[in-house]
Amino acid sequence: ACHPRDLVTDLVAVLDNEGVDSVTAWGYSLGAQHVTDLASLAPSRVRSVVCGSGGLRGDEADEVEQVKHVTELLRGPGGLEQFWAIIGWVGEERVSLGLSHNDPEALACFNEARPRWRPDALPTSPALVYWGADEDVPAGTTDMLDALGIEHHEVPDADHVTAFEQTTEVLSFDEPF
């Protein structure tokens, strides 16, 4: 189903099938959670990680409340639409695409089951983290990343969705990494 360990098992199976020993794993949004799960649960398979606009967590009490809020939202009437609006996935075409390609109950189950990742728990280095400057990033994130020596960048004038679309900006710091 959607348990993170199952997803990691699938990712490792793909690497095995392709004859790849280790990778630089790059994930965006929920994909960032997947690559951090891979790095945490199969560290020998990951040389480095790039996490875009996802996977950043605040302190444990805030995280528990955030998980509860998002799970309840996704399970409520119109919850998926509300979730898209929170992260900036707006506009009739985008919302229609998001609704047709996602299962709110599966997202809620994944949200409840996934390991709670914080950059200070990541066993792999180097790591690069980036997000849109207009995103709601947990307080103290940049200080924590600095203390851990994790490279990080804000994409100017971008929210969660538009940071993904800023490929020229993102490649300007990713390629040297």
C-alpha positions as CSV (number, residue, x, y, z in Angstrom):
1,A,0.0,0.0,0.0
2,C,1.4,3.4,0.9
3,H,3.6,2.6,3.9
4,P,7.0,4.3,3.5
5,R,8.9,1.1,4.0
6,D,7.0,-0.4,1.1
7,L,7.9,2.6,-1.1
8,V,11.6,2.3,-0.1
9,T,11.4,-1.5,-0.9
10,D,10.1,-0.5,-4.4
11,L,12.8,2.1,-4.9
12,V,15.6,-0.4,-3.9
13,A,14.1,-3.0,-6.3
14,V,14.3,-0.5,-9.1
15,L,17.9,0.3,-8.3
16,D,18.7,-3.4,-8.1
17,N,16.9,-4.1,-11.4
18,E,19.0,-1.3,-13.1
19,G,22.2,-2.5,-11.5
20,V,22.7,0.8,-9.6
21,D,24.6,0.5,-6.3
22,S,23.9,4.1,-5.1
23,V,22.4,7.3,-6.3
24,T,22.0,11.0,-5.7
25,A,18.3,10.9,-4.8
26,W,16.3,14.0,-5.7
27,G,12.7,14.5,-4.6
28,Y,10.3,17.4,-4.7
29,S,7.4,17.9,-2.3
30,L,6.2,14.5,-1.3
31,G,9.0,13.1,-3.4
32,A,11.5,14.8,-1.0
33,Q,9.9,12.7,1.8
34,H,10.4,9.5,-0.3
35,V,14.1,10.2,-0.9
36,T,14.7,11.0,2.8
37,D,12.9,7.8,3.6
38,L,15.2,6.0,1.2
39,A,18.3,7.6,2.7
40,S,17.2,6.8,6.2
41,L,16.0,3.2,5.6
42,A,18.6,2.2,3.0
43,P,21.6,4.5,3.6
44,S,24.1,2.5,1.7
45,R,22.1,3.1,-1.5
46,V,22.2,6.9,-1.3
47,R,25.3,9.0,-1.9
48,S,23.6,12.3,-1.4
49,V,20.1,13.8,-1.4
50,V,18.4,16.9,-2.9
51,C,15.2,17.8,-1.2
52,G,13.0,20.4,-2.8
53,S,10.1,22.0,-1.0
54,G,9.3,19.0,1.2
55,G,10.3,17.0,4.2
56,L,11.1,19.9,6.4
57,R,9.7,19.4,9.9
58,G,9.5,21.6,12.9
59,D,9.7,20.4,16.5
60,E,8.0,17.2,17.5
61,A,4.9,18.9,19.1
62,D,4.3,21.0,16.0
63,E,4.8,17.9,13.8
64,V,2.2,15.9,15.7
65,E,-0.3,18.8,15.3
66,Q,0.6,19.2,11.6
67,V,0.1,15.5,10.9
68,K,-3.3,15.5,12.7
69,H,-4.4,18.7,10.9
70,V,-3.4,17.5,7.4
71,T,-4.9,14.0,8.0
72,E,-8.2,15.4,9.2
73,L,-8.2,17.9,6.3
74,L,-7.6,15.2,3.7
75,R,-10.4,13.1,5.1
76,G,-12.9,15.9,5.3
77,P,-15.3,17.1,2.6
78,G,-13.4,19.0,0.0
79,G,-10.2,18.3,1.9
80,L,-8.0,17.6,-1.1
81,E,-9.0,20.9,-2.7
82,Q,-8.2,22.7,0.5
83,F,-4.9,21.0,0.8
84,W,-4.0,22.1,-2.8
85,A,-4.9,25.7,-2.0
86,I,-2.7,25.6,1.1
87,I,0.4,24.6,-0.9
88,G,-0.4,26.9,-3.8
89,W,-1.8,24.4,-6.3
90,V,-4.5,26.6,-7.6
91,G,-6.3,27.3,-10.9
92,E,-9.0,25.2,-12.5
93,E,-6.6,23.1,-14.7
94,R,-4.2,22.3,-11.8
95,V,-7.0,21.5,-9.3
96,S,-8.6,19.2,-11.8
97,L,-5.3,17.4,-12.5
98,G,-4.6,17.1,-8.8
99,L,-8.0,15.7,-8.1
100,S,-7.9,13.2,-10.9
101,H,-4.4,11.9,-10.0
102,N,-4.6,11.6,-6.2
103,D,-6.5,9.6,-3.6
104,P,-7.1,11.7,-0.5
105,E,-7.5,8.6,1.8
106,A,-4.2,7.2,0.5
107,L,-2.5,10.6,1.1
108,A,-4.0,10.7,4.6
109,C,-2.8,7.1,5.4
110,F,0.7,7.9,4.1
111,N,0.8,11.1,6.2
112,E,0.0,9.1,9.3
113,A,2.4,6.3,8.6
114,R,5.6,8.0,7.3
115,P,8.6,8.4,9.4
116,R,9.1,11.8,10.9
117,W,12.2,13.2,9.2
118,R,14.3,16.1,10.3
119,P,17.5,17.1,8.5
120,D,19.5,16.4,11.8
121,A,18.4,12.8,11.5
122,L,19.5,12.3,7.9
123,P,22.3,9.7,7.8
124,T,23.6,10.8,4.4
125,S,25.7,13.7,3.4
126,P,26.1,15.8,1.4
127,A,22.5,17.1,1.2
128,L,21.0,20.0,-0.5
129,V,17.6,21.5,0.6
130,Y,15.6,24.2,-1.2
131,W,12.2,25.8,-1.0
132,G,10.2,28.7,-2.3
133,A,10.8,32.0,-0.4
134,D,7.0,32.3,0.0
135,E,6.5,28.9,1.6
136,D,5.8,28.4,5.3
137,V,9.1,26.9,6.5
138,P,9.3,25.8,10.2
139,A,11.0,28.4,12.4
140,G,14.7,27.7,13.0
141,T,15.1,25.6,9.8
142,T,17.9,27.7,8.3
143,D,19.8,27.8,11.6
144,M,19.5,24.0,11.9
145,L,20.6,23.4,8.4
146,D,23.6,25.8,8.9
147,A,24.6,24.0,12.1
148,L,24.5,20.7,10.3
149,G,26.4,22.0,7.3
150,I,23.5,21.2,4.9
151,E,23.5,23.5,1.9
152,H,20.1,25.3,1.5
153,H,18.5,27.8,-0.8
154,E,15.3,29.8,-1.2
155,V,13.9,30.2,-4.6
156,P,12.9,33.9,-4.8
157,D,9.3,34.9,-5.4
158,A,8.1,31.3,-5.4
159,D,5.6,29.3,-3.4
160,H,5.5,25.5,-3.1
161,V,4.2,25.0,-6.6
162,T,6.1,27.8,-8.5
163,A,9.4,26.8,-6.9
164,F,9.1,23.5,-8.9
165,E,8.7,25.5,-12.1
166,Q,11.8,27.6,-11.5
167,T,14.2,25.1,-13.2
168,T,16.8,27.7,-14.2
169,E,17.1,29.1,-10.7
170,V,17.2,25.6,-9.1
171,L,19.8,24.3,-11.5
172,S,22.0,27.3,-10.8
173,F,22.7,25.9,-7.3
174,D,22.0,22.2,-7.9
175,E,24.5,21.7,-10.7
176,P,27.5,22.9,-8.6
177,F,26.3,20.7,-5.7
